[in-house]
């Protein structure tokens, strides 16, 4: 992205170049940050770029978070990590009215760019908005609506760069996702914890953190220019709140830990009383095995880098499908092997701080496997 400006200046048609450089010296650019919504996929906020020039009537929001639900095989492509998002350009007041309708907060941080840097940014955004250039392969952590905004701002600076504050850095991708979810969406968070593998536990630096729009706003507020003529100057002016959050609070969900703990107690009591039936074992192991097959698909069958090396496959093993079919006729080695995996999974969850809601599930599977070994 740092060399994108030079390429564009050489490659753009003259008509587009003339249109894009028609901004006056009074044109400004801003980082727009939108607050969380009630739906889970809106919990992380949103980022956009605003370009304003009162002399030419330009007032656009450039939004890299646009997608089309009617795209053929939308959900299948999304599951496989092959979903295309695109850049849209919207009159800013129309963009703002959407978030006003959703009762979500919106902040604006004016970028302290020179007139030429504003023109550079506008030029690149207009080129990127062309139909043949606007689509990109979406990646939740590495290439999303916020990271694209970050990259475009960096590329507009020419010989300058940004010295990012490290105040938001140091936690893993998983932890930043956890911080965005409250008690109303614990089941969604459990699903994310199941799907994310070890790559999501890598500590993030300041640029990595900016996948999250709210953290990007906070990081940019504390960051400065690093260049010959502007070193030490803030990259953005103080944030101005354009809209406040008026969403109706959601009701808290029942914690997964409470549900699974109760389920474990029922299984343990039924086992003790001799009420547990063979078909219940088949159902229990089959469900865990199917979860393992899904994790294998996310690891080997998709382009998602963050779902690889998933330790949850220790307890949700595809081997449990075989156990569900054979039950007490299962190979002895398979039962011993799976018990060892349950132990590793329990230790891993305790040491690495994965979802504690998984503890009762692991104990329940280990208990029923032990009963099969006794028979």
C-alpha positions as CSV (number, residue, x, y, z in Angstrom):
1,X,0.0,0.0,0.0
2,X,2.9,2.4,0.6
3,X,3.7,2.4,-3.1
4,X,0.1,2.6,-4.3
5,X,0.1,6.4,-4.7
6,X,3.1,6.3,-7.1
7,X,1.4,3.6,-9.2
8,X,-1.9,5.4,-9.3
9,X,-0.3,8.7,-10.4
10,X,1.2,6.9,-13.4
11,X,-1.7,4.6,-14.3
12,X,-4.9,6.7,-13.8
13,X,-6.7,8.0,-16.9
14,X,-6.3,11.7,-17.4
15,X,-10.1,12.3,-17.0
16,X,-10.1,10.7,-13.6
17,X,-6.9,12.5,-12.6
18,X,-8.5,15.8,-13.5
19,X,-11.7,15.0,-11.6
20,X,-9.8,13.8,-8.5
21,X,-7.4,16.8,-8.3
22,X,-10.2,19.3,-8.6
23,X,-10.4,19.6,-4.8
24,X,-9.6,23.0,-3.5
25,X,-6.9,23.7,-0.9
26,X,-9.7,24.0,1.7
27,X,-10.7,20.3,1.3
28,X,-10.5,18.2,4.5
29,X,-10.4,14.5,5.3
30,X,-11.7,12.8,8.4
31,X,-11.7,9.3,10.0
32,X,-15.2,8.3,10.8
33,X,-15.8,5.7,13.6
34,X,-19.3,4.2,14.2
35,X,-20.1,2.6,17.5
36,X,-21.4,-0.9,18.1
37,X,-24.9,-2.2,17.1
38,X,-27.1,-4.8,18.8
39,X,-26.4,-7.6,16.3
40,X,-23.3,-9.7,16.9
41,X,-21.7,-8.8,13.6
42,X,-22.2,-5.1,14.4
43,X,-20.6,-5.4,17.9
44,X,-17.2,-4.2,16.6
45,X,-18.2,-0.9,15.1
46,X,-17.3,0.4,11.7
47,X,-14.8,2.8,10.0
48,X,-15.0,5.1,7.0
49,X,-13.3,8.1,5.5
50,X,-15.0,11.4,4.9
51,X,-13.9,13.9,2.2
52,X,-15.3,17.4,2.4
53,X,-14.8,20.3,0.0
54,X,-17.3,23.2,0.4
55,X,-15.9,24.9,-2.7
56,X,-16.8,22.0,-5.0
57,X,-19.7,20.5,-3.1
58,X,-17.9,17.2,-2.3
59,X,-19.1,15.6,0.9
60,X,-18.7,11.8,0.7
61,X,-18.3,8.8,3.0
62,X,-16.1,6.1,1.6
63,X,-17.1,2.8,3.2
64,X,-15.1,-0.5,2.8
65,X,-17.7,-2.5,4.7
66,X,-20.2,-3.0,1.9
67,X,-21.4,-6.5,0.9
68,X,-24.5,-8.0,-0.9
69,X,-26.6,-10.7,0.8
70,X,-27.9,-11.6,-2.7
71,X,-24.5,-12.6,-4.0
72,X,-24.7,-16.3,-5.2
73,X,-23.6,-18.7,-2.6
74,X,-23.1,-15.9,-0.1
75,X,-23.1,-18.0,3.1
76,X,-21.0,-20.7,1.6
77,X,-18.4,-18.2,0.4
78,X,-18.4,-16.5,3.7
79,X,-17.8,-19.8,5.5
80,X,-14.9,-20.7,3.3
81,X,-13.2,-17.3,3.7
82,X,-13.9,-16.3,0.1
83,X,-16.3,-13.4,0.7
84,X,-15.8,-10.3,-1.4
85,X,-16.5,-6.9,0.2
86,X,-16.4,-3.7,-1.7
87,X,-15.9,0.1,-1.4
88,X,-19.0,2.2,-1.6
89,X,-19.3,6.0,-1.9
90,X,-22.2,7.7,-0.2
91,X,-23.2,11.3,0.4
92,X,-22.2,11.8,4.0
93,X,-25.6,12.9,5.3
94,X,-27.2,9.8,3.9
95,X,-24.4,7.7,5.5
96,X,-25.0,9.5,8.8
97,X,-28.8,9.0,8.7
98,X,-28.3,5.3,8.5
99,X,-26.6,5.2,11.9
100,X,-29.0,7.7,13.3
101,X,-31.8,5.3,12.3
102,X,-30.0,2.5,14.1
103,X,-29.4,4.7,17.1
104,X,-25.6,4.1,17.0
105,X,-22.9,6.5,17.9
106,X,-20.7,8.2,15.3
107,X,-17.4,10.1,15.9
108,X,-15.4,12.2,13.5
109,X,-11.6,12.8,13.8
110,X,-10.3,15.4,11.3
111,X,-7.0,14.2,9.8
112,X,-4.2,16.7,10.0
113,X,-3.3,16.3,6.3
114,X,-1.8,18.9,4.0
115,X,-4.0,19.9,0.9
116,X,-1.8,17.7,-1.3
117,X,-2.2,14.7,1.1
118,X,-6.0,15.2,1.1
119,X,-5.9,15.2,-2.7
120,X,-3.7,12.1,-2.7
121,X,-6.3,10.3,-0.4
122,X,-9.2,11.5,-2.6
123,X,-7.4,10.3,-5.8
124,X,-6.8,6.9,-4.4
125,X,-10.3,6.5,-3.1
126,X,-11.8,7.5,-6.4
127,X,-9.6,5.0,-8.2
128,X,-10.5,2.3,-5.7
129,X,-14.2,3.2,-6.2
130,X,-14.1,2.2,-9.9
131,X,-16.1,-1.0,-10.6
132,X,-13.1,-3.0,-11.6
133,X,-11.1,-2.0,-8.4
134,X,-13.7,-1.8,-5.6
135,X,-13.9,-5.5,-4.6
136,X,-11.5,-7.1,-2.2
137,X,-11.3,-10.5,-0.4
138,X,-12.5,-9.8,3.2
139,X,-10.5,-11.0,6.2
140,X,-12.0,-10.1,9.6
141,X,-8.6,-9.5,11.3
142,X,-6.2,-8.5,8.5
143,X,-8.3,-6.9,5.7
144,X,-11.6,-5.3,6.7
145,X,-13.4,-2.0,6.7
146,X,-11.0,-0.5,9.3
147,X,-7.6,-1.9,8.1
148,X,-8.4,-0.6,4.5
149,X,-9.0,2.9,5.9
150,X,-5.8,2.7,7.9
151,X,-3.9,1.6,4.7
152,X,-5.3,4.3,2.6
153,X,-4.4,7.0,5.1
154,X,-0.9,5.7,5.3
155,X,-0.5,5.7,1.5
156,X,-1.7,9.3,1.2
157,X,1.2,10.7,3.3
158,X,3.9,10.6,0.7
159,X,7.3,10.8,2.4
160,X,5.8,11.0,5.9
161,X,4.6,8.0,8.0
162,X,2.7,7.5,11.2
163,X,4.3,6.7,14.6
164,X,1.5,4.6,16.2
165,X,0.9,4.7,19.9
166,X,1.3,1.2,21.5
167,X,-1.2,1.9,24.3
168,X,-3.9,-0.4,22.8
169,X,-1.5,-3.1,21.8
170,X,-0.3,-6.3,23.6
171,X,-3.5,-8.4,23.7
172,X,-4.5,-11.2,21.3
173,X,-7.1,-11.0,18.6
174,X,-9.3,-13.3,20.7
175,X,-9.1,-10.9,23.7
176,X,-10.0,-7.9,21.6
177,X,-13.1,-9.8,20.3
178,X,-13.9,-10.8,23.9
179,X,-13.8,-7.1,25.0
180,X,-16.5,-6.3,22.4
181,X,-19.0,-8.8,23.6
182,X,-21.2,-8.2,26.7
183,X,-23.5,-10.5,28.7
184,X,-26.2,-10.4,26.0
185,X,-24.2,-12.4,23.5
186,X,-22.2,-15.0,25.4
187,X,-23.4,-17.8,23.1
188,X,-22.1,-16.0,20.0
189,X,-18.8,-15.6,21.8
190,X,-18.7,-19.3,22.7
191,X,-19.1,-20.0,19.0
192,X,-16.2,-17.7,18.1
193,X,-14.0,-19.3,20.7
194,X,-14.8,-22.7,19.3
195,X,-13.8,-21.7,15.8
196,X,-10.7,-19.6,16.5
197,X,-7.4,-21.5,16.5
198,X,-3.9,-20.7,17.9
199,X,-3.1,-17.9,15.4
200,X,-5.8,-15.8,17.0
201,X,-3.9,-15.9,20.3
202,X,-0.8,-14.1,18.9
203,X,-0.2,-10.7,20.7
204,X,-1.1,-7.8,18.5
205,X,1.0,-4.7,17.7
206,X,-0.4,-1.3,17.2
207,X,-1.3,-1.8,13.5
208,X,-2.8,-5.2,14.2
209,X,-5.1,-3.7,16.8
210,X,-6.6,-1.4,14.2
211,X,-8.7,-4.2,12.8
212,X,-11.1,-3.1,15.5
213,X,-12.6,0.4,14.6
214,X,-13.0,1.6,18.2
215,X,-9.4,0.7,19.0
216,X,-8.3,2.3,15.8
217,X,-10.0,5.5,16.8
218,X,-8.2,5.4,20.2
219,X,-4.9,4.5,18.6
220,X,-5.0,7.3,16.0
221,X,-5.9,9.8,18.7
222,X,-2.6,9.1,20.4
223,X,-0.4,8.7,17.3
224,X,1.8,11.3,15.6
225,X,3.5,12.0,12.2
226,X,7.0,10.7,11.6
227,X,8.5,12.8,8.8
228,X,10.9,15.6,7.9
229,X,8.5,18.5,8.3
230,X,5.7,17.2,10.6
231,X,7.4,14.8,13.0
232,X,5.7,14.7,16.4
233,X,2.5,16.4,15.2
234,X,-0.8,14.6,16.0
235,X,-2.2,12.6,13.1
236,X,-5.8,13.5,14.0
237,X,-7.6,16.4,15.8
238,X,-9.7,15.5,18.9
239,X,-12.7,13.4,18.1
240,X,-16.1,15.1,17.7
241,X,-19.2,13.0,18.5
242,X,-21.8,13.5,15.7
243,X,-24.3,11.0,17.0
244,X,-24.8,9.5,20.5
245,X,-25.8,5.9,21.3
246,X,-29.6,5.6,22.0
247,X,-30.0,1.8,21.5
248,X,-32.4,-0.1,23.6
249,X,-30.4,-2.4,25.9
250,X,-30.7,-6.1,25.2
251,X,-31.7,-8.7,27.8
252,X,-28.8,-10.8,29.2
253,X,-28.6,-14.3,27.8
254,X,-28.4,-17.4,30.0
255,X,-24.6,-18.1,30.4
256,X,-23.4,-21.1,28.5
257,X,-21.4,-22.2,31.6
258,X,-24.6,-22.5,33.7
259,X,-26.4,-24.5,31.0
260,X,-23.5,-26.9,30.4
261,X,-22.8,-27.3,34.2
262,X,-26.5,-28.3,34.7
263,X,-26.2,-30.7,31.8
264,X,-23.1,-32.3,33.3
265,X,-24.8,-32.7,36.6
266,X,-27.8,-34.4,34.9
267,X,-25.5,-36.8,33.0
268,X,-23.5,-37.6,36.2
269,X,-26.6,-38.2,38.2
270,X,-28.1,-40.4,35.4
271,X,-24.9,-42.4,35.2
272,X,-24.8,-42.9,39.0
273,X,-28.4,-44.0,39.1
274,X,-28.1,-46.3,36.0
275,X,-30.6,-44.4,34.0
276,X,-28.3,-43.6,31.2
277,X,-29.1,-45.4,27.9
278,X,-26.9,-46.4,25.0
279,X,-28.7,-44.2,22.5
280,X,-27.8,-41.2,24.8
281,X,-24.1,-42.1,24.4
282,X,-24.5,-42.3,20.6
283,X,-26.2,-38.9,20.5
284,X,-23.6,-37.3,22.8
285,X,-20.5,-38.6,21.0
286,X,-22.1,-38.0,17.6
287,X,-22.7,-34.3,18.4
288,X,-19.1,-33.8,19.7
289,X,-17.8,-35.7,16.6
290,X,-19.8,-33.5,14.2
291,X,-18.4,-30.4,15.9
292,X,-14.9,-31.9,15.4
293,X,-15.7,-32.4,11.7
294,X,-16.7,-28.7,11.4
295,X,-13.5,-27.7,13.0
296,X,-11.5,-29.9,10.6
297,X,-13.3,-28.2,7.7
298,X,-12.5,-24.8,9.0
299,X,-8.9,-25.8,9.4
300,X,-8.2,-27.6,6.2
301,X,-11.1,-26.7,3.9
302,X,-11.2,-22.9,4.1
303,X,-9.0,-19.9,3.5
304,X,-9.4,-18.7,7.2
305,X,-5.9,-18.5,8.6
306,X,-7.3,-17.8,12.1
307,X,-9.2,-21.2,12.4
308,X,-6.1,-23.4,11.9
309,X,-4.3,-25.3,14.7
310,X,-7.5,-25.3,16.8
311,X,-7.0,-27.0,20.2
312,X,-10.7,-27.6,20.6
313,X,-10.3,-30.5,18.2
314,X,-8.7,-32.4,21.2
315,X,-12.1,-32.8,22.9
316,X,-14.4,-32.4,19.8
317,X,-12.6,-35.1,17.9
318,X,-13.9,-36.7,14.7
319,X,-12.8,-39.9,16.3
320,X,-15.9,-39.6,18.4
321,X,-18.1,-40.4,15.4
322,X,-16.6,-43.8,15.4
323,X,-17.2,-44.1,19.1
324,X,-20.8,-43.1,18.6
325,X,-21.3,-45.9,16.1
326,X,-19.4,-48.7,18.0
327,X,-19.9,-47.6,21.6
328,X,-18.6,-50.3,23.9
329,X,-17.3,-52.2,20.9
330,X,-15.0,-49.3,20.1
331,X,-11.3,-50.2,19.8
332,X,-9.6,-50.0,23.2
333,X,-6.8,-47.8,21.9
334,X,-9.4,-45.3,20.5
335,X,-11.0,-44.9,24.0
336,X,-7.6,-44.5,25.8
337,X,-6.4,-42.1,23.1
338,X,-9.6,-40.0,23.4
339,X,-9.3,-39.9,27.2
340,X,-5.8,-38.6,26.9
341,X,-7.1,-35.9,24.5
342,X,-9.8,-34.9,27.0
343,X,-7.1,-34.4,29.7
344,X,-4.9,-32.3,27.3
345,X,-8.0,-30.2,26.4
346,X,-8.9,-29.6,30.0
347,X,-5.4,-28.5,30.9
348,X,-5.2,-26.3,27.8
349,X,-8.4,-24.6,28.6
350,X,-7.4,-24.0,32.2
351,X,-3.9,-22.7,31.4
352,X,-4.6,-20.7,28.2
353,X,-7.8,-19.2,29.4
354,X,-10.2,-20.5,26.7
355,X,-13.9,-20.5,27.4
356,X,-14.6,-22.0,30.9
357,X,-18.0,-23.0,29.5
358,X,-16.2,-25.9,27.8
359,X,-15.1,-27.5,31.2
360,X,-18.4,-29.3,31.8
361,X,-18.6,-30.5,28.2
362,X,-15.1,-32.0,28.5
363,X,-15.9,-33.6,31.9
364,X,-19.1,-35.0,30.5
365,X,-17.5,-36.7,27.5
366,X,-14.6,-38.0,29.7
367,X,-17.1,-39.5,32.1
368,X,-19.1,-41.3,29.5
369,X,-15.9,-42.5,27.8
370,X,-14.7,-44.0,31.1
371,X,-18.0,-45.8,31.4
372,X,-17.6,-47.3,28.0
373,X,-14.1,-48.5,29.0
374,X,-15.5,-50.2,32.1
375,X,-18.0,-52.1,30.0
